[in-house]
Amino acid sequence: MTAPVSSLTHLSCTACDRREEPETRGATCADCGGLLACQYEEASGPPERSSGRRDVFAWATRLPVRDAERRRGLSEADTPLLPLPHLAEELGLAELHVKDDGATAAGTCARGLVVAAAAQAERGATGLALASAGPGATACARLARAHELPARLILPSAATPGFRLEGRLLKTRVVAVLGDQGVAQTWLLDHPGPAGEGEADLTPGHEPFAVEGLKTLAYELVAELGSAPDALVLPTGSGLGLVGAARGFDELGGTRPLLLAAQTEGCAPLARAFVDGAETCTAWEPSRRTLAEGLRQPNPTMGRAALATLRAGEGEVATASESELIAALRRAAKSDGVLLGADGAIGLACLEKLSATERLKDRRVVLWNPTSLLRSPETMEAAGVG
């Protein structure tokens, strides 16, 4: 069977429309510093789907990886869409589903990392690097092995020890820094690795391809539901998932669902900027320890793009506390037998608040669960007590 061909034509600046060649590896425009975005021959409509794959490269015609040999995944797509009928009734929704991206080989949503690693490797990257608070570190290490590249993982010191151990088991250099995700990202920028300029920093917003992987979330939802949901709840840290999902729905040419961003009260820079009417986020200090470590990103790397995306679609942002996280996790398990990760539980807790508004009454809603509860023993223990 002939491998599908990518229809990528070039990259363009989202701010000034400067055009860059498809071989470009960087994330920002040389003229104005705006984010670069991939452009394809087919501007809208459903992309061709390969029947022989269950990873993001089933949608290879609308992804920036042209070399079929570089399309190496982690079975990160085609994830379950789980109904929550009892919770839907309790919240006054027509339907409620969980898109469970935690049910993957990596235990986390790796859509963006898979595409970013493949695209960077295809363009000559000599190493991979990532500042991560959790499961993304393991995914990056596995992808480095798949592409036969060295990798560096920069983890906050408070990260679950298992992630450091997994990285080392995969023969990856692991650096633990004292502080949160923001400190880890700054450390990576200030400390180039042995691969030098050839190293690809896969931190969201530091390269242009991960967002292309996240748009497959929208592709799958439309394929599974027959149309876009009325609303999509997205636990939000860097802003990558929010921007990527919106891009996917826009490419499909239909109506973009109402996008609802969910953040933890202990680290909510996007929510603060949204309420204040700011164009970009300012660093959240100090960010408190949270079970939802994937959301503890005090200075979202894609904050400006995420805010613009929310406002363009009249989206909303809500926050939830640690106690509300635990209550939501227990509620989903008790009502419909669904186990959410900590990030997904923050999403449900925020949905419970937003469902009181008329905008969601009798609507079809999807909650994105980006990580598995099994990847966070601390969350399982906290939810199981009491």
GIFENJO-V524460 format. One record per pair of residues at least 12 apart in sequence whose ideal C-beta (glycine too) atoms are under 8 Angstrom apart, sorted by sequence separation. I is the first residue (numbers start at 0). GAP is how many residues later the second one is. D is the distance in whole Angstrom. If there is no record, write none. Layout:
# GIFENJO-V524460
i: [I,I]
gap: [GAP,GAP]
d: [D,D]
This chain:
# GIFENJO-V524460
i: [9,17,23,46,82,83,127,140,154,163,174,188,268,271,327,8,10,15,17,47,82,83,139,187,231,245,260,268,284,328,331,7,14,17,46,56,82,83,152,244,268,283,350,15,46,81,127,187,268,282,283,12,15,19,54,56,80,81,127,136,267,282,328,331,350,14,55,80,112,126,158,241,266,281,324,327,330,12,14,15,54,79,80,81,136,184,280,327,12,14,41,54,57,79,80,127,152,154,156,241,280,325,328,347,13,14,41,52,54,55,57,78,79,151,152,154,155,156,172,266,324,327,346,12,13,39,53,54,55,78,127,129,131,150,151,152,153,154,155,156,227,265,266,324,327,346,12,13,39,54,78,126,127,128,129,131,132,136,149,150,151,152,154,156,157,265,280,323,326,346,12,13,53,54,79,112,116,125,126,127,128,129,130,131,132,149,151,153,155,265,266,279,280,343,11,12,53,78,124,125,126,127,128,129,130,155,216,227,265,279,324,327,343,10,11,75,78,113,117,126,128,133,137,140,144,155,231,233,235,278,323,343,10,37,107,109,112,116,120,132,133,136,140,143,144,213,217,227,230,231,233,235,236,263,280,319,342,343,10,11,107,112,116,131,136,155,213,216,217,221,226,227,229,230,231,232,233,234,235,279,342,343,10,75,106,107,120,134,137,141,143,155,216,217,227,228,229,230,231,233,234,263,266,268,278,320,323,340,342,9,74,75,105,109,113,116,117,133,136,137,140,154,210,213,214,217,218,227,230,232,266,268,277,278,319,339,340,341,7,8,73,74,75,107,112,116,136,153,209,213,214,217,221,265,266,268,269,272,319,340,7,8,73,106,107,131,140,153,212,213,216,217,238,263,266,268,290,318,340,341,7,8,73,105,137,139,210,211,214,215,221,262,263,289,317,340,6,75,105,109,153,204,210,213,214,217,218,269,273,291,317,319,339,5,6,75,76,153,203,204,209,213,217,235,268,272,290,338,340,341,344,6,75,202,203,204,211,289,290,317,340,73,105,151,203,210,214,269,273,317,136,269,273,341,75,315,340,73,72,151,21,71,274,149,273,315,3,21,149,328,71,149,260,3,71,270,2,70,132,151,269,270,69,132,270,293,294,69,131,260,292,293,64,130,258,291,328,332,0,63,69,132,258,267,290,291,294,62,69,131,289,64,130,291,329,5,6,64,130,258,260,262,264,291,328,4,5,6,7,55,63,66,257,259,260,261,262,263,264,265,3,4,5,7,65,130,180,257,258,259,260,261,262,263,264,265,325,2,3,5,56,64,130,234,236,255,257,259,260,261,262,263,264,325,5,7,55,129,236,257,259,261,263,5,54,55,128,234,235,236,237,242,5,234,236,241,4,56,238,239,263,139,237,238,239,242,75,236,237,238,242,245,128,235,237,238,241,2,73,126,238,242,245,126,238,241,245,2,73,126,241,73,125,124,125,128,235,71,126,127,128,129,73,125,126,127,128,129,130,124,125,126,128,129,71,123,124,127,128,71,124,293,69,293,120,119,235,119,263,116,262,292,115,261,116,261,290,115,119,179,261,262,290,261,290,112,119,261,118,259,115,210,259,290,111,115,118,114,115,259,24,114,205,204,111,112,114,115,203,204,24,111,114,202,203,23,24,111,113,22,24,111,112,204,111,181,257,110,111,257,110,108,110,181,110,236,179,108,234,234,256,234,180,234,233,184,232,180,181,232,100,179,180,181,184,179,180,181,232,98,179,232,98,232,98,244,240,96,111,230,111,230,240,229,157,96,108,111,230,232,110,159,229,230,231,232,234,158,228,229,230,231,232,233,157,228,229,230,232,234,93,228,231,155,228,76,80,224,80,78,224,77,76,80,80,63,220,63,62,61,62,216,61,62,55,58,61,135,133,134,55,58,132,133,132,132,132,34,37,48,36,37,35,46,34,45,36,37,48,24,45,45,26,26,26,25,26,24,25,23,107,61,10,46,43,44,45,43,44,42,43,44,43,36,159,159,159,159,97,134,133,134,99,101,97,134,133,97,101,133,86,86,89,97,83,86,85,86,85,83,84,83,82,81,83,81,108,90,86,90,108,92,107,108,91,107,90,106,107,106,34,92,96,98,100,101,106,107,91,92,93,96,97,98,100,101,103,106,90,91,92,93,94,95,96,97,98,99,100,101,102,34,91,92,93,94,95,96,97,98,100,101,92,95,97,101,92,101,101,87,83,80,13]
gap: [12,12,12,12,12,12,12,12,12,12,12,12,12,12,12,13,13,13,13,13,13,13,13,13,13,13,13,13,13,13,13,14,14,14,14,14,14,14,14,14,14,14,14,15,15,15,15,15,15,15,15,16,16,16,16,16,16,16,16,16,16,16,16,16,16,17,17,17,17,17,17,17,17,17,17,17,17,18,18,18,18,18,18,18,18,18,18,18,19,19,19,19,19,19,19,19,19,19,19,19,19,19,19,19,20,20,20,20,20,20,20,20,20,20,20,20,20,20,20,20,20,20,20,21,21,21,21,21,21,21,21,21,21,21,21,21,21,21,21,21,21,21,21,21,21,21,22,22,22,22,22,22,22,22,22,22,22,22,22,22,22,22,22,22,22,22,22,22,22,22,23,23,23,23,23,23,23,23,23,23,23,23,23,23,23,23,23,23,23,23,23,23,23,23,24,24,24,24,24,24,24,24,24,24,24,24,24,24,24,24,24,24,24,25,25,25,25,25,25,25,25,25,25,25,25,25,25,25,25,25,25,25,26,26,26,26,26,26,26,26,26,26,26,26,26,26,26,26,26,26,26,26,26,26,26,26,26,26,27,27,27,27,27,27,27,27,27,27,27,27,27,27,27,27,27,27,27,27,27,27,27,27,28,28,28,28,28,28,28,28,28,28,28,28,28,28,28,28,28,28,28,28,28,28,28,28,28,28,28,29,29,29,29,29,29,29,29,29,29,29,29,29,29,29,29,29,29,29,29,29,29,29,29,29,29,29,29,29,30,30,30,30,30,30,30,30,30,30,30,30,30,30,30,30,30,30,30,30,30,30,31,31,31,31,31,31,31,31,31,31,31,31,31,31,31,31,31,31,31,31,32,32,32,32,32,32,32,32,32,32,32,32,32,32,32,32,33,33,33,33,33,33,33,33,33,33,33,33,33,33,33,33,33,34,34,34,34,34,34,34,34,34,34,34,34,34,34,34,34,34,34,35,35,35,35,35,35,35,35,35,35,36,36,36,36,36,36,36,36,36,37,37,37,37,38,38,38,40,41,41,42,42,42,43,43,43,44,44,44,44,45,45,45,46,46,46,47,47,47,47,47,47,48,48,48,48,48,49,49,49,49,49,50,50,50,50,50,50,51,51,51,51,51,51,51,51,51,52,52,52,52,53,53,53,53,54,54,54,54,54,54,54,54,54,54,55,55,55,55,55,55,55,55,55,55,55,55,55,55,55,56,56,56,56,56,56,56,56,56,56,56,56,56,56,56,56,56,57,57,57,57,57,57,57,57,57,57,57,57,57,57,57,57,57,58,58,58,58,58,58,58,58,58,59,59,59,59,59,59,59,59,59,60,60,60,60,61,61,61,61,61,62,62,62,62,62,63,63,63,63,63,63,64,64,64,64,64,65,65,66,66,66,66,67,67,67,67,68,68,68,68,69,69,70,70,70,70,71,71,71,71,71,72,72,72,72,72,72,72,73,73,73,73,73,74,74,74,74,74,75,75,76,77,77,79,80,81,82,82,83,83,83,84,84,85,85,85,86,87,87,87,87,87,88,88,89,89,89,90,90,91,91,91,91,92,93,93,94,94,94,95,95,95,96,97,97,97,97,97,97,98,98,98,98,98,99,99,99,99,100,100,100,100,100,101,101,101,102,102,102,103,105,105,105,106,106,107,108,108,109,109,111,112,112,113,114,114,115,115,115,116,116,116,116,116,117,117,117,117,118,118,118,121,121,122,123,127,128,128,128,129,129,129,130,131,132,132,132,132,132,133,133,133,133,133,133,133,134,134,134,134,134,134,134,135,135,135,135,135,135,136,136,136,137,137,139,139,139,140,141,141,142,143,143,144,145,145,148,149,150,150,151,153,153,157,157,157,158,159,159,160,160,160,160,161,163,164,170,170,170,171,171,172,172,173,173,174,174,174,175,176,177,178,179,180,181,181,182,182,184,186,189,197,204,206,206,206,207,207,208,208,208,209,210,215,216,217,218,234,236,237,237,238,239,240,240,241,242,242,242,244,245,245,246,248,248,249,249,250,251,251,252,253,254,254,256,259,260,261,261,261,262,262,262,263,263,264,264,264,265,267,267,267,267,267,267,267,267,268,268,268,268,268,268,268,268,268,268,269,269,269,269,269,269,269,269,269,269,269,269,269,270,270,270,270,270,270,270,270,270,270,270,271,271,271,271,272,272,273,277,283,285,291]
d: [6,7,7,5,7,4,6,6,8,6,7,8,4,7,7,7,5,6,5,5,7,7,6,6,6,6,8,7,6,8,7,5,7,7,5,4,6,6,5,7,7,4,7,6,4,6,7,7,4,5,7,4,5,6,8,6,5,5,5,5,7,4,4,6,6,5,6,7,8,8,7,6,5,8,6,5,7,7,8,6,3,8,6,6,6,6,7,8,7,3,7,7,7,8,8,8,6,6,5,6,5,7,8,6,5,7,7,8,6,6,7,7,5,7,7,7,7,6,8,4,5,4,5,4,5,8,6,6,5,5,6,8,7,5,5,5,5,5,6,5,6,6,7,5,4,7,7,7,6,5,5,5,8,7,8,7,7,8,8,7,8,7,7,7,7,3,3,8,7,7,6,5,6,8,5,6,7,7,5,4,4,6,4,6,6,7,7,6,6,7,7,6,7,7,7,8,4,5,7,8,6,8,8,7,8,5,7,7,5,4,6,7,7,4,6,8,6,8,8,7,7,6,6,7,6,6,5,6,4,6,4,3,6,5,7,7,5,4,4,6,6,5,5,8,7,6,8,5,5,7,7,6,8,5,7,5,7,7,6,5,3,6,7,8,8,7,6,7,5,8,7,6,6,4,6,5,6,5,6,7,5,7,7,5,5,6,6,7,5,6,6,5,5,8,7,5,6,8,7,7,8,5,6,8,7,8,8,6,5,5,6,7,6,4,7,8,7,6,7,7,4,6,6,7,5,8,6,5,6,6,5,6,7,8,4,5,7,7,6,5,7,5,7,8,6,6,6,5,6,2,7,3,6,7,7,7,6,7,5,4,7,6,5,8,6,8,4,8,7,6,6,4,7,5,6,6,6,7,5,8,6,6,5,6,8,8,6,7,5,7,7,6,7,6,4,5,4,7,4,8,6,7,4,8,3,8,7,6,6,6,8,7,6,8,4,4,6,5,4,8,7,7,7,6,7,6,6,5,7,6,8,6,5,8,7,7,8,8,8,5,6,5,7,8,4,6,7,6,6,6,8,7,8,5,5,6,7,6,5,5,7,8,8,8,5,8,6,8,7,8,8,6,7,5,6,4,8,6,8,8,6,7,5,5,5,8,6,8,8,6,7,5,7,7,7,4,7,8,6,7,6,7,6,5,4,5,6,6,5,7,8,5,4,7,6,6,5,5,4,6,7,7,5,5,5,8,6,7,8,5,5,5,7,6,7,8,8,7,6,8,4,7,8,5,7,7,8,7,4,5,4,6,5,7,5,7,6,7,5,6,8,6,5,7,5,5,6,8,8,7,8,8,8,5,6,7,6,8,4,8,7,7,7,6,7,6,6,7,7,7,5,6,4,6,4,8,7,8,5,8,7,6,5,7,5,5,8,7,5,4,6,5,6,8,5,6,5,4,6,6,6,5,8,7,3,6,7,8,6,3,7,7,4,8,8,5,7,7,6,7,7,7,8,3,4,6,5,5,5,6,7,7,7,6,4,7,7,6,8,6,4,7,7,6,8,4,8,7,6,8,7,8,7,5,7,4,7,5,6,8,7,8,6,4,5,6,7,7,4,7,6,8,7,6,7,4,8,5,4,6,6,6,7,3,8,6,5,7,5,5,5,3,3,6,5,8,8,7,6,6,7,8,7,8,4,7,7,4,5,8,5,8,6,7,7,8,5,8,4,6,8,5,8,4,7,8,5,6,7,8,7,6,5,4,7,8,7,5,7,7,6,5,8,8,6,8,7,8,6,8,8,6,7,8,6,8,7,7,6,7,8,8,4,8,7,7,7,7,8,5,5,5,5,5,8,5,6,7,6,6,8,6,7,8,4,6,8,7,7,7,8,7,7,5,8,5,6,6,5,8,7,7,8,8,5,5,8,8,5,8,5,6,4,6,6,6,8,7,7,8,7,7,4,7,7,8,7,6,7,7,8,8,6,5,5,7,5,7,7,7,8,7,6,8,8,8,6,6,7,8,7,5,4,8,8,7,8,7,8,6,7,8,8,5,6,5,7,7,7,8,7,7,7,7,7,5,4,6,5,7,7,4,7,8,6,6,8,7,8,7,4,6,6,7,6,5,4,7,7,4,8,6,8,5,7,5,6,7,8,8,5,8,7,7,6,7,8,4,8,5,7,6,4,5,5,5,5,5,5,5,7,6,7,6,5,7,8,7,8,7,8,3,7,7,5,7,5,8,7,8,8,8,7]
